[in-house]
């Protein structure tokens, strides 16, 4: 009897976690869709502003091809925004296309900056 009640509790927790996970994923997808950046052909990391010194350095270290693609997406989105238009639905950024290109470099830059700050304090 005790084993069955623990098993029921465990199954109930798994079901609750699964439900919460599905709700969370649905909310995340809805939020991304409402933000509209995919409808302009932008990637999530295109929205990171380059006014931070770490971001500037990370962008400087990216390959030229990656910078050119980012600039193209940003200019196209600005043009569409000025025209109050969206891309055709088949050209929207799909979640599988929205890859991380800036964050790995940005994390490396931040790590190096922190190491430099520690070194300077010694």
Backbone as numpy.savetxt, mean C-alpha at the origin, in Angstrom:
# Nx Ny Nz CAx CAy CAz Cx Cy Cz
-17.13 -34.84 28.29 -17.95 -33.64 28.29 -17.09 -32.37 28.29
-16.03 -32.38 29.12 -15.18 -31.20 29.19 -14.45 -30.98 27.87
-13.99 -32.08 27.26 -13.29 -32.00 25.98 -14.21 -31.44 24.90
-15.46 -31.89 24.90 -16.41 -31.42 23.89 -16.68 -29.91 24.04
-16.81 -29.45 25.26 -17.09 -28.03 25.46 -15.88 -27.18 25.03
-14.66 -27.68 25.31 -13.46 -26.95 24.86 -13.36 -26.97 23.35
-13.73 -28.10 22.77 -13.69 -28.21 21.31 -14.70 -27.25 20.69
-15.90 -27.18 21.27 -16.92 -26.26 20.78 -16.43 -24.82 20.89
-15.77 -24.50 22.00 -15.25 -23.15 22.18 -14.18 -22.84 21.14
-13.32 -23.82 20.87 -12.26 -23.62 19.89 -12.85 -23.43 18.50
-13.83 -24.25 18.15 -14.49 -24.13 16.85 -15.20 -22.79 16.75
-15.83 -22.37 17.84 -16.51 -21.08 17.86 -15.53 -19.94 17.66
-14.36 -20.01 18.30 -13.35 -18.97 18.13 -12.83 -18.92 16.71
-12.62 -20.08 16.12 -12.15 -20.12 14.73 -13.19 -19.51 13.81
-14.45 -19.84 14.04 -15.53 -19.27 13.22 -15.60 -17.76 13.39
-15.46 -17.29 14.63 -15.48 -15.85 14.87 -14.30 -15.16 14.19
-13.11 -15.78 14.31 -11.92 -15.20 13.68 -12.09 -15.16 12.17
-12.66 -16.22 11.62 -12.88 -16.27 10.18 -13.86 -15.18 9.75
-14.91 -15.01 10.51 -15.90 -13.98 10.20 -15.27 -12.60 10.30
-14.52 -12.36 11.36 -13.85 -11.07 11.55 -12.88 -10.82 10.41
-12.13 -11.85 10.03 -11.17 -11.72 8.94 -11.87 -11.37 7.63
-12.97 -12.05 7.34 -13.72 -11.75 6.12 -14.29 -10.33 6.14
-14.81 -9.92 7.30 -15.34 -8.56 7.42 -14.23 -7.53 7.24
-13.09 -7.79 7.87 -11.95 -6.87 7.77 -11.48 -6.76 6.32
-11.33 -7.90 5.63 -10.90 -7.88 4.23 -11.92 -7.16 3.35
-13.20 -7.37 3.63 -14.24 -6.67 2.88 -14.18 -5.17 3.11
-13.98 -4.77 4.36 -13.86 -3.35 4.68 -12.63 -2.74 4.02
-11.53 -3.48 4.02 -10.30 -2.98 3.38 -10.51 -2.80 1.88
-11.14 -3.77 1.24 -11.40 -3.66 -0.19 -12.34 -2.49 -0.49
-13.36 -2.31 0.34 -14.30 -1.20 0.15 -13.58 0.14 0.30
-12.70 0.24 1.31 -11.96 1.48 1.55 -11.08 1.82 0.36
-10.37 0.82 -0.15 -9.50 1.05 -1.31 -10.33 1.50 -2.50
-11.47 0.86 -2.70 -12.33 1.22 -3.83 -12.86 2.64 -3.67
-13.21 3.03 -2.45 -13.74 4.37 -2.22 -12.68 5.45 -2.37
-11.41 5.10 -2.11 -10.36 6.11 -2.21 -10.19 6.57 -3.66
-10.43 5.70 -4.61 -10.45 6.09 -6.01 -9.11 6.13 -6.72
-8.01 5.91 -6.01 -6.72 6.02 -6.69 -6.54 4.95 -7.76
-7.15 3.79 -7.57 -7.04 2.74 -8.59 -7.78 3.13 -9.87
-8.82 3.92 -9.72 -9.60 4.36 -10.88 -8.82 5.37 -11.73
-7.76 5.93 -11.15 -6.89 6.87 -11.86 -5.61 6.18 -12.36
-5.51 4.88 -12.09 -4.33 4.14 -12.54 -3.14 4.24 -11.60
-3.36 4.76 -10.40 -2.26 4.90 -9.45 -2.06 3.62 -8.65
-0.85 3.44 -8.16 -0.55 2.38 -7.22 -0.55 2.99 -5.83
-0.75 2.15 -4.83 -0.83 2.61 -3.44 0.38 3.45 -3.06
1.59 3.03 -3.44 2.79 3.74 -3.03 3.05 5.00 -3.85
2.28 5.20 -4.91 2.36 6.47 -5.64 1.83 7.61 -4.80
1.03 7.30 -3.78 0.41 8.32 -2.95 1.34 8.83 -1.86
2.50 8.19 -1.69 3.47 8.64 -0.68 4.13 9.91 -1.20
3.97 10.99 -0.46 4.49 12.29 -0.88 6.01 12.33 -0.71
6.66 13.05 -1.60 8.13 13.08 -1.58 8.68 14.29 -0.84
7.92 14.83 0.11 8.41 15.98 0.87 9.25 15.57 2.09
9.28 14.28 2.41 10.08 13.75 3.50 11.48 13.42 2.98
12.54 13.78 3.69 13.90 13.50 3.21 14.17 12.00 2.99
13.59 11.15 3.83 13.77 9.70 3.64 13.12 9.23 2.35
11.94 9.76 2.05 11.24 9.38 0.81 12.03 9.90 -0.39
12.54 11.12 -0.30 13.35 11.66 -1.40 14.55 10.77 -1.69
15.21 10.33 -0.63 16.39 9.47 -0.81 15.99 8.11 -1.37
14.89 7.55 -0.90 14.42 6.26 -1.42 14.08 6.39 -2.90
13.43 7.48 -3.28 13.10 7.70 -4.70 14.37 7.87 -5.53
15.35 8.55 -4.98 16.61 8.76 -5.70 17.32 7.43 -5.98
17.14 6.47 -5.09 17.81 5.17 -5.24 17.07 4.20 -6.15
15.83 4.51 -6.46 15.07 3.60 -7.33 15.64 3.59 -8.75
15.47 2.47 -9.46 15.91 2.44 -10.86 15.14 3.47 -11.70
15.78 3.96 -12.73 15.18 4.98 -13.59 13.84 4.52 -14.17
13.76 3.26 -14.58 12.50 2.75 -15.15 11.36 2.87 -14.15
11.64 2.55 -12.90 10.60 2.61 -11.87 10.16 4.06 -11.63
11.09 4.98 -11.63 10.78 6.41 -11.46 9.95 6.90 -12.64
10.33 6.51 -13.84 9.58 6.93 -15.03 8.15 6.42 -15.00
7.95 5.17 -14.59 6.60 4.61 -14.49 5.78 5.36 -13.43
6.40 5.65 -12.29 5.72 6.38 -11.22 5.31 7.78 -11.72
6.25 8.47 -12.36 5.94 9.80 -12.87 4.83 9.77 -13.91
4.84 8.75 -14.77 3.78 8.62 -15.77 2.42 8.45 -15.09
2.37 7.55 -14.08 1.09 7.32 -13.38 0.62 8.59 -12.69
1.53 9.31 -12.06 1.15 10.54 -11.36 0.66 11.62 -12.34
1.37 11.79 -13.46 0.96 12.81 -14.44 -0.38 12.45 -15.08
-0.57 11.16 -15.38 -1.84 10.74 -15.97 -2.98 10.96 -14.99
-2.75 10.65 -13.70 -3.79 10.84 -12.69 -4.11 12.33 -12.52
-3.09 13.17 -12.55 -3.31 14.62 -12.44 -4.13 15.11 -13.63
-3.78 14.64 -14.82 -4.52 15.04 -16.03 -5.98 14.60 -15.93
-6.20 13.36 -15.52 -7.58 12.87 -15.38 -8.34 13.66 -14.32
-7.67 13.98 -13.24 -8.31 14.73 -12.17 -8.70 16.13 -12.65
-7.83 16.76 -13.42 -8.15 18.09 -13.95 -9.34 18.05 -14.91
-9.49 16.93 -15.60 -10.60 16.77 -16.54 -11.85 16.20 -15.88
-11.78 15.91 -14.56 -12.87 15.27 -13.83 -13.27 13.97 -14.54
-12.27 13.16 -14.87 -12.52 11.92 -15.60 -11.83 10.76 -14.87
-12.22 9.56 -15.24 -11.60 8.34 -14.74 -11.13 7.52 -15.93
-10.22 6.59 -15.66 -9.80 5.66 -16.71 -10.95 4.72 -17.02
-10.94 4.13 -18.21 -11.91 3.05 -18.48 -11.69 1.92 -17.46
-12.76 1.25 -17.09 -12.67 0.25 -16.02 -11.62 -0.82 -16.27
-11.39 -1.20 -17.52 -10.39 -2.24 -17.80 -8.96 -1.74 -17.60
-8.78 -0.42 -17.42 -7.45 0.14 -17.19 -7.21 0.51 -15.72
-8.21 0.31 -14.86 -8.02 0.57 -13.44 -6.93 -0.34 -12.91
-6.23 0.12 -11.90 -5.19 -0.70 -11.27 -5.86 -1.83 -10.51
-5.48 -3.05 -10.85 -6.01 -4.22 -10.16 -5.14 -4.51 -8.94
-5.73 -5.08 -7.89 -4.95 -5.34 -6.68 -3.67 -6.15 -6.93
-3.70 -7.09 -7.87 -2.50 -7.89 -8.15 -1.42 -7.06 -8.84
-1.80 -5.99 -9.51 -0.82 -5.12 -10.19 -0.20 -4.12 -9.22
-0.86 -3.87 -8.11 -0.44 -2.84 -7.16 0.68 -3.40 -6.28
1.87 -3.46 -6.85 3.00 -4.06 -6.13 3.78 -3.00 -5.36
4.50 -3.46 -4.38 5.32 -2.57 -3.56 6.65 -2.32 -4.27
6.94 -1.08 -4.55 8.20 -0.74 -5.21 9.01 0.26 -4.39
8.36 1.03 -3.54 9.04 2.08 -2.79 9.33 1.69 -1.34
8.42 0.96 -0.70 8.57 0.66 0.72 9.84 -0.11 1.06
10.27 -1.11 0.30 11.52 -1.78 0.65 12.71 -0.82 0.69
12.77 0.08 -0.29 13.86 1.05 -0.32 13.71 2.06 0.81
12.49 2.49 1.09 12.24 3.44 2.15 12.61 2.86 3.51
12.29 1.60 3.74 12.66 0.95 5.00 14.18 0.89 5.14
14.86 0.60 4.06 16.32 0.56 4.08 16.91 1.94 4.40
16.37 2.97 3.79 16.84 4.35 4.03 16.62 4.74 5.49
15.44 4.42 6.03 15.15 4.75 7.43 16.08 3.99 8.38
16.34 2.74 8.07 17.25 1.93 8.88 18.65 2.55 8.87
19.12 2.95 7.70 20.45 3.57 7.60 20.50 4.90 8.37
19.43 5.69 8.28 19.38 6.95 9.01 19.45 6.73 10.51
18.70 5.74 11.00 18.72 5.43 12.44 20.11 4.97 12.87
20.75 4.14 12.04 22.11 3.69 12.35 23.07 4.89 12.41
22.91 5.83 11.47 23.75 7.02 11.43 23.53 7.87 12.69
22.27 8.01 13.11 21.96 8.79 14.32 22.59 8.14 15.56
22.53 6.82 15.64 23.15 6.12 16.76 24.66 6.30 16.73
25.23 6.20 15.55 26.68 6.37 15.39 27.11 7.79 15.78
26.31 8.77 15.39 26.65 10.16 15.70 26.56 10.46 17.19
25.70 9.74 17.92 25.56 9.98 19.36 26.71 9.40 20.16
27.45 8.50 19.57 28.54 7.85 20.32 29.76 8.73 20.44
